[in-house]
Amino acid sequence: MTASQNPDPEWTTADSAQLYGINAWGADYFNIADNGEVQVSVDFDGKPVTVSLMEIVRGMHERGLHMPAILRIRNLLDHRVELLNKSFAKAIADGGYRNCYRGVYPIKVNQQCHVVEEIADYGRQYSHGFEAGSKAELIIAMAQLSDSDGIIICNGYKDAEFIELGLYARQMGKPCFFVVETLSELPIIIERSRALNIEPLIGVRIKTTVAVDGYWSQDSGDRSIFGLSTASLMRLVDALREADMLHCLRLLHCHLGSQIPNIRNVRSGVLEACRFYAGLVQEGAPMGYLDLGGGLAVDYEGARTNSTHSMNYRLDEYCANIVESICETLDPLEIEHPVIVSESGRATVAYSSMLLFNILNVSNTSPSTTTAMIPDECIEALRNLHAIQEMLSKENLQECYNDAVFYRDELRELFHHGQASLRERALAENIYLAIVHRIAAMLPQLKRVPPELQNLREQLSDIYYGNFSLFQSLPDIWAIDQLFPIMPIHRLAEKPERLAILADLTCDCDGKIDRFSTPDGERNVLPLHPLQPGEEYYLGVFLVGAYQETLGDLHNLFGDTNVVNVALNPDGSYEFAREFHGDSIADVLSYVEYEPKQLQENFRLVAEKAVRNGKISVAQRSRIVQAFRESLHGYTYFENH
């Protein structure tokens, strides 16, 4: 649509930026260009370089990578690692802290190979390490940190094989810590280290009593499923002393929770952790490392509040609070400052990835037939509805709305009892919709909107059908009511006149998005543009780099999407650094224990039987079998041909 076709010529891209909050949650990585397209921005030595997402989409289509797709901007991943390390370095320098920071990336947040490889490669200059919660993740960490001094933190429950792997990493010179989660792990660590004659680095996770805000408040406190109570902590110290291994206790681990929105929770948690740290030093453990776990939040709403999906602090404030809290507690006790360790995963990877998809269709509540005339012979309820349409004005909105609902429901009841025809019901439904749409259009003219009508526009919202699977690509929306920023990535110089919810491709009533974040708070509808004939309409779901890919399932057998890893260059160009084609139907069938070759053979036999029975010809059989074979190896999502 050109500017002259814009229904509101005064609408600008600045209005769209305000509407969707991109300047608030975008963290200076995303903005809207003058042509109405979302662009990603990367800084090279103080010079910003921007690339349009639509330009990248066009490049994807040219390479046969169609929607839906995960787009990763490699530079954003690099910048998050750099920003985290530099922010802590500045806080340490400003606060006179007498030690350093060592970041570790929790592999569980996004285990994709190219994500982990990039963090390992770019993070090498900062000795950025990894956190592993399983043997598989430990294997990744050991292989990726081959040329780095980054530390490895082993969390979770650990069997003998897990511990042996970590001990071998220690033997090869890697600072690999076993964080004791339960006392039952300690005898295995002692026995395996003695058997292999490798001295371990031991950490201990404590249960904190600080209550935190947000969805993950139960990660801490007495009922936390991980960590030792104070009494158990003392038993661990005594057991290590008895085994002459107290000198191996070097790290205290404290995890307050994920996505902590309130900085006061962070400060309180660090102060409590420092008291435990000081107590262990006083017990004779050498210590040296304080691991504060995860919790650094991402402002999905851009609201700068302590709500679950936001945060009321900046990264530099987070770092400064940690440094100040440690100094405040340990300096009076003349205890040396420990190496600060954090396991910031969400804040590291969320910004770098977005889900892009096209809209396939729209369902709306607009009247579908002419409602100006009704048959001469019709039931009274239909005649009354038509009369309301004729008398409607802004002075009698509430009365007309009440009457329209009454007569619509009366006609439905008559239809249920066989006293109204199907055509009469259809006409009544359309007259009712015409009435309420006119009422909704008049509401902005009122000084006071009646409470019953305040959500009328939302009740009349469209359903935009997107080419994606919520359960595969955005599982946290379904599972924990997570909010992500969602907006069109083009046409933003036009005013979005429609209100909509989003539905995915799955045949599941939960496969929808009907909660959206805006600068004015959470809403149940998203402003969108009407579809244009013959043109694709693209939406982006942003900040999805954390957890979504690894938690996705195979609902309706929709598989992994196409993935593109793009790198921006200082001269303003960009390159497709990596491309990964999404799962084929054969791939996802093999995940649920079907053998694609056997399915193909079974279908060939079915087709051959149809030939013998005279249902199809041999030529038809060939075309059908070929179509089956091509579909078997095709994309699981909707494809435009």
N, C-alpha and C positions, 0 to 999 in steps of 0.2 A: 504494500500500500504506500502510495506517495504521500507527501505532506498535504497536498491538496485534497486527498481522500480521507484524511484524518478527521473523524467526527468532531474532535476538539482541537482546533488548530493552535490553541494556546498551550497545549500539553507539550512538555519538553522532556528530554532525557533526565534532567534533574528531578522532575516529578516522579519518574519511574524509579530513580535511585532512592528517593525518599519512600516511595510506596513499598518497595521490596527490601529496604534496609541494607542494600549492598555495601554502602560506605561504612556501616556499623559493624557487620559481621565479616566483611571481606578482608579486614586486617591489612588494607592497602594492597592486597594481591589482586583484587577484582574491582572493576569499575565499568561504566557504560560509555562507549564512544559516541561521538556526535551523530553517527549514522544509526544509533539505536542497538548496536550489538555489544554484548558483554565481551570484555577483553581481560586477559590476564596480564599482570604487570610484574616485571622482575627488575631488580636494581643491579646494575653492574658498575661498581666504583662510583656510586652517586648518580649514575645516569639511568633513568627508567627506560625499560624496553617493553613494549606492549604488543600483544598479538591477539587478534579477534578469535573467539571460540568458533564462530561460524566459518572462519577461514580454515581452521583445523578440521572442522566437520567436513567441509568440502574436500579437503585433502584425504580424509578417511574414506569417503565414498569413492574417490578416484582410485584408492588402493584396495577396493573391495571389502572395506570394513564398515558394515552398516549398523544402524541402530538396533537395539540399545548398545551402549558401549561405556566402559569405564575409561575416562581420560585422566592420565596422571601427568602433572607438570613436574618434571624431575628437579627443576630449579627450586621449586617451593619446598621440596623435601630437604634439599641441601640447605636452604635458608633457615628452615626451622631448627636443624641441628646446629648451625652456626649461631643463630640467635640465642638458643638455650645456653650454649657454652660461653658465649661472650657476655651474656647478661649475668651469669654467675661470676665470671671473671671480674666484671666491673663491680659487682656487689662485694666481692672478696677484697678487691683493692680499696674501695671506698670505706669499707668497714674495718680495715686493718686486720683482716683475718689471716691467721698464720698457717694456712694449708691451702689445698686446691679443691677443685670440683672434678668429679668423674661421673659423666652421664652414662646410663645404660638404657638401651632400648628393649622393652619387653616384647619378645618375638610374637607372643600370642595376639598382640593387637593387630598385626597384619603380617602373616608369615610368607607372603608372596616373595618369591626368590628375588625379583628385580628390586623390590622395596628394601629387603634386608641387605642385598649387595650394595645398593646405593648408600645406605646408612653406614655400612662398614667402610666403603671406599672414601666417602666424603668425611666421615667422622674420624678417620685415622689421624688427621692432623690435631684432633682434640682428645685422642685416646678414648674415644667413645666406645663403650662396650655393649654387652647384651645381657638380658635377663632370660633365663630358660626355666620353664616350669615342667618340662618333660624330657625324656631321653632324646626324642626326635629334635626338640629345640636345642638341646645341649650339643647335639651333633652339628647342627647348623652353626651355632656360635663358635665351636671349636674350629670348624672349617673356614669361616669367614674372617676370623680375627688372626689369620696366619701371620700378618706383618704389622700387628698393632699391639700397643701396650694396654689396650682397653681391658677392663675387668669383666669377669663373668660371674653373675649372681645366679645360684641354683636355688630356686624356690620350689614349692610343692612337695609332694611325698616322693621319697627317693628310696629305691631298692638298691641292692648290692651292685647291680650292673651300672645304674645311674652314678653311684658314688665312685666306682672304678673309673668310669670315663672322666669324671671331674678330677680325680687324682692324677690321671695321666696328663690332663691339661696342666695341672699344677707342676708335674714333673718336667714338662716341656717349658716351664717358665711363665705360664699364664697365671695371673692372680685370679684363681677360681674359688669362690666362696660357697660353702654348703650352709645355707640358712636353715637351721633346725626349726621345724614347724611343730613337731611333737617329740616327746622324750624317747619314743620308740625308735627314732632314727639314729640317736646318738650311739648306741652299741654297734650298729652296722658301720657307722663312720669310723669308730675306733678300731673295730676288728679289721676292716678292709685296709685302712691306712697302715696298720701294723703288718698285715700279711704282705702288702706291696712295698713296705718300708718307704712310704711317701708321707711326709707330714702334711696334714690338711690345713686349710684356712677355714675356720668355723665362724659362722655368724649365728645369731639367734633372733627369732622374730617374737616380739612381745605383743600382748593384747593391750591396747590403749583404752582409756576410759573416756576420752574426749568424744563427745557427740558431734557429728558433723551434719551440715545441711545437705540436701539433695537426695537423689534416688538411692545412692549406695551408702546410706548412713549405717546400715547393718554390717558393713565391712570392718568396723571397729567396735570396741566395747567388749564387755564380758562374754557376750554370746557370739562373738566372731568365731568363724569355723577354723581360722588359722591363728597360730601364735600361742605362746606359753603364758600362763598366768604367772604372777609374781612368785608364788610358792614353787611352781614347776621350774621357773628360772633359777631359783636357788638350788634345786635338786640337780639341775644341769651343771651349775658351777661346782657343786660338791663332787659330782661324778667326774668332771674333767680334772679337778684337783687330785682326786684319788687315782686317776689314770695317768697322772703326771703330764696332762695335756692342756692345762689351763692357759698356757702360753699360746695355744692355737686359737683361742677365742679372740677374734680381731674385729668383729663387725656386729653392730646392733641394727636390726631391721625393724622399721615401724611404718606400717601402711594404714593411713587414715581412711582411705576410700578413693574411689574413682570419681572424676568430675566434681571436685569440691568447689562450690560456687562462692563460698564465703572465706575471705582471707583471715578472719578471726579464728576460724577453725584450724587453719594451717598453723598459725602462730601458737595456739594453745597446744596443738599436737606436738610441735617441735619442742616446746618447753617441757612437756611431760617426757618425751623421748630422751631429752638431755639428762633428766633426772635419773632415768634408768641407766644411761650411758655412764654417768658419774658413779653410780652405785657399783657397776661392774668394774670400773677402774679401781675403786676403793676395795673391791674384793680381790684384787690382784691380777685381773686380766689386763693384758697390754692394750687391747682395743686398737683404735686408729682409724676406723671407718664408721660413719653414721649414714645408714641407708634410710631415707625418708619415703621410699616407695613412690607410688604414683599419686595422682590426685590433681595435678596441674590441669586446670579446666580449659575448655574451648567455649567461646561465647557464640553458641549456635544462634542465639536470638539477636545479638548485637545490642542488648539492652543495658549492659553494665550493672546488673543487679545480682542479688544472691538467690535468684530463682534456679530451679534444677538445671535448666538448659542455658544458663548464662554464667557470669562471673563478675564479681564486684572489685576486681583488681587487675593490674597489668603484670606482665612477666617480670619487669624490673622490680616491682613492688613485692612480688612473690619471692624473688631471690634475696632481696634486702631483708625481708622479714625472717627468712631462715637464718641468714648470717647473723643478724642482730640477736635472735633468740638463742643461738648456740653460744655466742660470746657472753650474753647476759647471764647464762647459767654456769658456764664452765670457768670463766675468768676468775670469779671470786674463790673458786675451789682450786685455782692454779693447775687446772687440767689442760693438757695440750689440745689444741684444736684438731678435730679429726678431719679426714678427707670426707667431703660432703658427696654423697651419692644420691641420685634420684632416678626413678624409673618412669620417666615421662614418655608415655607412648601415644596417647590420644593427641596431645598437643604437638607431637612431632610429626605425625602422619596425616592427621585429619584434613588439613588444608590442601594437600597435594592432589587429592583425588576428587572427581565428581562423576556422577552418573548422568549421561546424556541420553535422551530418548525422544522419539517423535510421537505426536498425537495421531491416532488412527481414525477416531470418530468422536462425535459429540452427541450426547442426548440432552435435550432441553425440554422445558415445560411450556414453551410457547404454544399457543393454540394452533392446531394443525389444520383446521377447516374454517371456512367463513362462518361467523356467528351473528351476522347482521340480521339474518332472516331465520324464522322458524316455521315449520309446517302449520297450516291452518288448523289441522286436526292434531293436537298433541295434548299430553297430560298437563295438569295444572302446575305441577312443580317446575316443569320446563318453561312454561309461560311466565311464572314468577321470576325465575332466574333471568330471563330475557328482559323483564321489566327493570330489574336491578341494574342491569347494564345500561339501560337508557337513562336512569335517574342519577347515576353516580356523579358525585362532585366532591371536591376536597372538604366541603362543609359537612358531608354525611359519610365520610370514609368508614368510620367504625360501625355505624348502623348497616351500611351496605355490606361490609365484610361479614358481620354476624349473620345477616339474612342469606348471603350467598353460601356460607358454610351450611346453614340449616337446610336450604332447599337442595343443595347438592347431596347431602346425606339422606334427605327424604327420598330423592330419586333413586339413590343406590339401594335403599331398602325396598322400594317398589320393584326394582329390577330383580332383587333376590327372591321376591315372591311371584315373579312372572307377570307383574302388572305394568312393566315398562319394557320396551324392546331394546335390543342391543344398540340400534341406531340412535334411539332416544337417549340412552345413557351416554353414548359417545358425544352427542351434541351438547348434553348437559355438562359433561366434563370440560369441553372446550369453552363453553360460555363462562363457566366458573374460572378457568384459567385466564380468560380475557379480562374478567373483572379484577382478579387479584393482581395481575400484571399492571393494570391501570392504577390500582391502588398503590402498588409499590413505587410506580413512577411519580406519584403525587406526594409521597412521604417527605421528600426534601423541602417541599413548599410549606410544611407545617411548622409552627413554632414549637409545638410539643407533640411528639409521636406517642400514641397510646401504647402502653406496655405490650399488649397482645400483638401489635404490628411491628415492633422493633426488630424482630428477626425475620420479617416476611421476605426480604430480598434473599437471605440465606436459604430459606425454605424453597425458594424458586430457582435455586442455583442449578447450573448445568452439571453434567457428568462428562468429563473429558477422559477418553479411554487412551491410556498410554501404552506404548510398546515396551513393556518391562514386566518383571515379576517382583512384587514387593517382597516375597519370601526369599527369593534368591539374592536380590541386590540391596534391599533395605530392611533386613529382618528386625532391626531394633525398633522401627516404627510400629510394627505389629506386636513385638514381644514386650516392650517396656515403654511404649508411647513416647519414644524419642522424637524430638523435633529437629529437622534439618532445614536450612534455607532452600527454598524452591522458587524458581522464577523462569520466565522465558529468557532465552539467550539472544534474541533478536526482536525486531519490531518495537523496540522500547522508546522510539520517538513518537509512537502512537499511544493514545490512552487505551488501556485495557478495559473494555466496556462490559465484559461478562464476568460473572462470579461462578466459580466452579469448585467441585471436588474432583479428585483424580481416582480413576479405577485402573487396575492393571489387567494383564491378559489371563490371569488365573480364573477359573470358575469357582471362586470362593468369595463369600460375602465379606470376609475380612481383608480381601485384596484391594483395599482402597486407602486413600489418604484424605482425611477430613479434619485435620488439625494443622494449622500453619502459623508460623511465627511472623509477626509484623512489628514495626517500631512502636505501634500502639498496643501491643500485647497479642496474645494468642487469638486466632480467629478460626472459624470452621469452614471458611471458603477462601479461595485464592483468586484474585483478579487476573483474568486472562483475556487474550484477544480472540475475536471470532476467527474461525478457520477461513482461509482464502482458497477458492477452487484451484486445484492444480499445484498448490504450494504446500510444502512441508512446514509444520510448526514444531519447533524444538524447545524442550524444557531442560533445565539443568537442576540436579539435586546436588548441593555443594557440601563440602566438609565431611565426606563419607569415607575418608581413608582409614578410619579406625574401626575395626571389628567387622564391618559389614561383609567383606568378601569371605572371611573365614567362618562366619556364622551362617551364611546362606545355605538354604536347603534345595531340594529338587521337587518342590511342590509342582504338580502337573508336569513333572519332568522338563521344566525349563532349566537349562544348564547355565554355566558360566557365560557371561557376555564377552563380546570382543573387548580387548584391552589395548590401549595405545599409550605409550610412554613418550612424551614430547619434551624436547630440550630447547629452550630459547637461547639464542646466541647474542653476543654484545652488539652485533651490527643490525639487530632487529629481525633477522631471519630465524627460522626454527627448523628442526629436523625431527623426523619420526625415529627416535632412538631405538625403540623396540615396538614390535607389533605381535599381538597374540590373538589368534582367531578363537572365538568362543566355541563352546562344546557343540558338536554335531549331535543329531538324534542318536546315532550309533554310540557316541560317547556316553550319553546319559543312560541309555539302556544297559550298557555294560556295567555302569555303577550299581544298578539294581539287579545284577546277576543274569542279564540276558546276554546271549552270544549273538552279535549282529549277523555273523555269517550263517548261523543256524536259522535265524529268523528269515533271512533272505531265501535260504533253501526251502524252509517250510512254506513260504509264500509262493515260491515257484511251483511247488507241488500242488498247492491250492489252485493256482492259475491253470496248471496242466489238466487238473480234474475238470475245471470249468470248460476247457476245450473239448475234452472227451464227452462231456454232457451236452455239448452244443450251445452253451451259453455265450461263448465268445469265439472268435476266429483265432487262428494262429498269429495273424498280424496284430490283432487286438491284444493278444496275450503278450507279445513282445513289447508293445507300447506300455502296457500296464506294469509289467515286471520292471521295465526301465524306469518308470515313474516312481515305483516303490524303492528301487535302488538309489535314485537321486535324492529322494526325500530322506532316506535313511542316513545319508551323508550330508544333509543340509543343516542350516542353522535352526535352533529350536524356537526362535522368535519369529515374529511376523516379518515377511520380506515382501517388498514391492518389486514386481518384475515388469 
